Amino acid sequence: MIIMRGSQPVYDFKQFRLDASEGVLLRGGRPVPLTLKAYAVLKVLVENGGHLVPKHELISQVWPDAIVEEGNLTQAISALRKALGESHQSHPGHEYIETVARRGYRFIAPVNFYNESARPGAETKILTPPQDHFQADQAEKGSRRDAIDGEDFAEGHAEEAEAQHLYLRGRYYCDKYTVEGLQKGADYFRRAIKTGADCALPHSGLAECYYRLANIHLPPDEAIPKARAAVIHALKRDHTLGEAHSLLGLIHTFYDHEWPAAENEFKSAIELDRGSGFEYQRYGWALGLLGRFEEAIPQLERAQALKPRSPLKRVGLGIVFYLARRYEEAIAQAKIGLSLETDFFAARVLLGSAYLQQGRPSEAVAELQKASLLANVSWTLGHLGYAYGVTGKRRLALKILRELEKKAERSYVSPYAFALIHLGLDNRPQALQMIQRTCEDRNEMLGFLKLTPEFDSLRSDQIFARLLHRNRFFTMAG
């Protein structure tokens, strides 16, 4: 079975338990000796239980930064089989790890599971069949996209079952909001689509991956058209899918700068799916980044009341509190988010930024350093570089600036990150140049330009004011 500890599951199969939060394999409550790489191979296999994991995928996940031979993987599999008791002479077959000749390996032991209830202290219960264990906390992440009873997938067909499994795995990775997670999530959604199952959810999931990547990794002009195409595919298959309407609302807000069209999509989403909290979250987020805090906060609080243990919803509300200069409330939400998922980097960025505004520099820098280690996201490094600059650590700020400049030679880096660092270093001309480039991008960073306290020193600058005035988003925002 699988028991969720926040976002980290505990996998039970036969007499073994793999505790992902502790990084240990147990048998009868006692640790089973394993090398780090053997444990990592086992974790990947169990996470993909019942499905073939190609050798190249195992190698890329377990040895991501090294060039290794297939023999390394073979040795790890041999060590695992010995630890699981499969290599003993009295055990002629395999009940845990199956070899698929010339292709890879499959974990074949049954992995049944249940999830935590949203109510603290409530009993857990079985939610899904054995193999769909990538579902993150159902009670917390809600909406039809997270419905795990299969109502959005036709029953009785192998392709629908496979699509559902792949979709749930995609959601698991997408919700991490890291570059790696979003890319992996998008890959699973594409695979779900290729099964031929006639379902809207994988298209909507793929659209969300592209939309989020437009904020942290891909040029918006490249990613958002792909997000739009995918969400339109989803709505063609199911025009009642609330999550697709709300995502289209975000695209209309931050890319098209068409608020009437956006608000129409948000309201349609809420009408179609009042109980998930997800649609309230996106509507409140858009209102918050438009600076309409009195309207935004009730929407975000409604979403949170429906799904109180969602780190994403906690941090979303916390960010809007931060933009409204309500720092204590922002800190409270960030801390709750971290209590639910300690590795959620966005919560640490929020906490560090709020500490900095409160005049708590050492605490701020510590949190932002942790965030930068958790996720390779440019604006996370931008916030850390800004903090270094304003606290007198100029050398460290310049080091981050050089790192991002080198990265920008190979891939997209949000100019917003550069603007933050230059502001922290008091390089106003360079900061304004990067702000202009941020205005040319059409993503969620536009809302932060106008509202975030890091830019307060520029509010009276005429060049800054003209840059905002020329942009259609800020005219829409009022």
N, C-alpha and C positions, 0 to 999 in steps of 0.2 A: 504494500500500500504506500501511498505518498501523503505525508502530512506537511502542510505548508507552514513554515516558520517565517512569518512576514512574507518575503519574496523568495526565501530559500527552502526548497523542499527536502524532506527526508524520505528516501526510497526504501521500502521494505520488499524483499523478494526471498521467499522461503525462510531460511534461518538467518539471513543476512539483513543488515541495515546499512545503507549508505547515507551518511549525514552530510549534506552539501554545505551546511552552514559551518560545520566543524572540520570539514575536509577529512573525514575518517570513515573507514569501513569497519563495521562491528559484526561479531558473530556471538550470539548469546550474551550480548552486552559487553564483550571484551574486544579491544582493537585487534584487527588483523594486520600484521605488518605488510606494508606495500611501499614501493618507491613512489615518489611524487608523480612520475610519468605513468606508471601502471595505474595509479589511482585516477589520473586524468583520463586515461583511455577508458577505464571502467565507467566513469561518470558520463562520458560522451555516449557510450554504448547504451547505458541504462536510460539516458534522456531520450534516446531514439529507439526505445524498446520495441521489438517486433518489426523493425525496419532495417534494411541493409544500410550500413554505413561504409561507403567506399574507402579503400585504403588511403587514397590521397586526401580525403576529407579528414580522416583521423590524424594523419600526419600533420596537416595544416593547422588543426585545432590544438594538438598537443605539443607540437614543436613549431610554433608560429614564426619564430625569429631565428631558426637554425636550419641548416641543410643536413638532413639525415637520410640514411638508407632505409629501405624497407625492413632490413634486419632489426633495426631498433624497435619497430612496431611488433615484429614477430616475437622478440624477446619479452616485450611488455605483455603480450597476449599469453605467452607461456607462463609468465609469473602470475598472471591473473588466474589462469586455470589451476595452477598449483594452489593458490590461496583459496579458491572456491572448491577445491577438492576434486576437480575434473581430471587431474593428471594421474590419480592413483590407479594402480593396476586393476583394482576391483571395480573401477568405474569405466566401462568400455565406451560409453557414449558421452555426449555433451548435453547438459541440462541448462546451461547458462549462456555460453558463447558458441554460436554456430559459425563455422568457416564457410564462406561462399567462394568457391575456387576462383582464383585469379581476380576476384573483385573486391572482397572485403569481409566484414564480420557483421553478425546480427545477434543482439541480446534476445534470447528466446524464453527465458523464465518469465512467468506471469508477474506483472507489476500492477496490482490493484491499488486503488487509492481513493481518498476522500480529501476534502478541503475544509479549512476553518470556516465557521460561521462568522458573519459580520458582527455578531454580538459577542463582546469579550466574555470569555468563560463559558460560552455555549458549547454544547457537544458538537463534535464534527460529524459529518455524514457523507455517505457515498454520493458522488455527483455524476460520475461518468464511467464508461467501460474502461477496462484496464489500460489500453495503450494511449489514451488521450491525456497524458499527464503533464503536458505543457501548459495547461490552463492555469493562468494566474488566478488570484483569489476571486472566485465568481461573485461573492457577496460584495466585493469592494470595487470591481472594475465594470460590472454591470453592462447594460444595454444589450440589444439584440446581437451585436457583434460578438459578445462574450457568452451568449446563450449556448450552453453545452449539452442541452438535451436533444440537440439535433433538429430542432424545429425548422431551421433554415436550410437544412440539407435533406434531400429526399432519402427515404429509408429503403433498405433492401437492395442496394446496388453497391458494388465494390468501389466504383469510382467516387460515389458520394462519401463513403466512409473514409477513403483515402484523402479526399479533399478536405473533409472536416479535420482529420488529424493534422494535415499540413497547415491548415488555416490556424489551428490553435497553437501550433509551434511558431508560426509567424507572429501571432499576437504576443506571445511570450517574449520574443526578442524585440519586437517593435516598441513595446512599452518601456524598454530600458532607456530609449532616447539617446543612445550613443551611436556614433557613426557605424561601428561594427554591428551593433544590434539592429539598426535600421536596414543595413545592407543584407544581413542574414534574414531578417523578417521579410524583406521584399523578395528574396529568393524563394522562401517557402510559399509566399502568396502566389508567385508565378507558377510554382510547381502545382499548387492547388488548382489554379486556372487550367493548366495543361491536362489535368485529369479528365477534362470534358464535362465535369459536373456543372449543371446549370444553376449556379448560385451567385448572388451578388456580393456576398461578404468578402471573398478573397480580392475582388476588384477594389472594394472600398478600403481594405487593409493596405493594398499596394498603393493606392492614392495617398493614404496617410503617411506611408513611408517617404514617398517623394516630397510631400508637403513639408514634413519635418526636416528632411535633408536639405531643403531650400533654406532653412534657417541656420544650419550648422556645417554643411559640407559641399553642397552643389550650388552653382550659380542659379538664382531664382528663375531666370529666363530659360534655363535648361530643365529644371526640375518641376516647376509649376505647370507648364503645359502637359507634362506627363501625368501629373497628379490630376489635372482637370480631365484628361482623356480617360483615366481609370475610373474616376468617380462618375463620369457620364455613362461608362459601360455598366457600372453598378446600378445606376438608376434606371437604365434601360431594362435590366433584368428584374428590378424590384423598385418601383417608384415610391413605395411606402417606407423605404429604408431610412430611418431618421438620421443615422450616423453619416450617411452619404450627403443628405441635405445640409447638415451642419458643417461638414467639411467644405462643401461648395460655398457656404456662407463665409468661411474663413478666406477662401480664395477670392471671392468678390470683395472682401474687406481690404486685404493687404496687397493683393496683386492687381485687381481690377479697379480698386478705389470706387466701388459702386455700392454705397451703403444701402439704398433702398432695396436693391436686389439681394444684398447680403442679409438684411433683416428679414426679408420675406422667407429666405431659406431657413434661417434660425427658427422662426416662428412655426414654419411647417414641420421642422424636425421635432420641436417640442410637442406639437399637436399629435404627431405620429407616435411618439415614444415618451410619454410623460414620466415613466417610472424609473428610467435608467440613471438619470443624473448626468449622463454624458452630454446631452444636447444643451442642458442648462449651463454646463461647464464651458462649452465653446462660445455660447452666446455671451456669457459673462466675461469671458476672456477678451472677446472682441470689444465689448463695451469698455472694459478696463483699459485696454491699450488705446482707446479713443479718448481716455480721460473722463469718461462718464461714470465716476466711481459710485455715486449714489444709486445708479441703476445696476452697475456691474456686481457689486458686493452681494446684494440679495440673491442674484442669480447663482453666483458661485457658492453661497452658503446653502442654497437649496440643493445644488448638486452634491455638496459635501454631506448634507443631512441624509441624503439617500444612500451615499456610499462613504461612511465616515472613516473607513480604514484605507482609503486610497491615497498613497503618497502623491500621485499626480494632482489630485484635487486639492490636497493640503497646500502644496507648493504653488499651484495656480492662484489660490486665494491669497497666499502669503505674498506673492509678487505684486498683486494689485494693492495690498496693504502697503507694501514698500513704496510703490509709485505714488501712493496717496500720503506718504510721509508718516505712516502709522507703524513705526518701526517695532515697537514692542509686540504688536499683534502679528507682524511679519515674522519676527523671531519665534513666537509661539507656534505658528504654523510650520515653520521650517523644522523645529525640534520634534514636533509630532510626526512630520514626514520621515525624519531620520529614525525615529523610534520604530516606524513601520518598515523601513528599508534603509539600512545604514549605508549602503553603497549608492544611494540615489544622489548623483553629483549635483543636480540642480538645487536640491535642498541645501547643500553646503555652500553653493554660490550665493543663494539668498541669505543664508545665515551670516556668511562672511561680509557681504555687502551691507547688511543692516548693522552689524557690529561696527563697521567702519564709519557709518553715518552717526553712530552713537559715540564716537570717539574712543573706541576700544580696539586700537590698531593691532596689538599682538594677537588677540583672539581672532580678529578679522583675517589676518594673514594666514594664521594656522588653518582656518577653515577653507580658505581659497586654495591653499597648497594641497590640502586633501582632495578638493574637487578636481584640481588639475591632474592629479594622479589617477583619479577614477575614470576620467573621460578625456579623450583627445579631441576636444571641441574648442574651436578658435576663440569664441567669446569667453570661455572659461579662463583661458590664458590671458585674454584681454583684461578681465576683472582682476586677476592676480597681478598683472603688470601695472595696472592703475593703482592698486593698493601699494605695491612696492614704490611707485613714483611719489605718491602723496605722503608716504611715511619716511621718505628720505633714502630709500634703498635704490638709488638711481642705477647703480651697476646691475642689479638684478632685473630691474625693469628693462634696461637696454638689452640684456641677454635674451629676455623673452621676445622683445621686439625683433631681434635678429633671427630668432628661431622661426617666428611667424613669417618674416620676409623670405626666408629660405623655403618654407613650406609653400608660400604663395607662388613660387617659381614652378612648382609641380602641380598644384591643385588650387581650387577655390578657397580663399580665406576671407571671411566677412570683413569688409572695411570697418565695420563697427568695432571690431577688436582693436584695430590699429588706432582708431579715434580715441578709445578709452586710454590706451597706453600713452599716446601723445599728450592727452589732457593731464594724465598723472605726472608726466615729465614737464608740464607747463610749456609744451611746444604747440602754441595756439595755431600758427599758420598750417602746420602739418595736420593738426586735429581737424581744422575746418576743411582741409582738402579731403580727408577721409570721411567726414560727415557728408560732403557733397556726393561722394561715391556711394555712401549708404543710402542717400536719398534716391539715387538712380536705381539701386536694388529695390525690388518690390517684395518685401517679406516682413516678418513681425518686428524686425529691428527698428522700423519706422516709428512704431509706438513708443519705444524706449527713447528715441532721440528727443521727442518732445517732452517726455514726462520724467525720466529717471533723474535722481538728484546728482549723479555724477556730472551732468551737463549744466548744472545750475550756474556755474561761473560764466557760461556763455549766453545766458538768457538775455542780457542787455546788449550783446554784440550785434551790430547791424548786419554784418555779413551772415551770421548764423540765422538771424530773423528772416533775412531775404531767402536763404536756402529753404527754410521751412515754408515760407509763404508761397514759393514757386511750385511746391510739390502738391499735387492734387489730394494726396492723402490727408495733409494737414488742413487743407480747406474743408475737406469732408469732416474732419474731426472737430472743426469749429474752434 
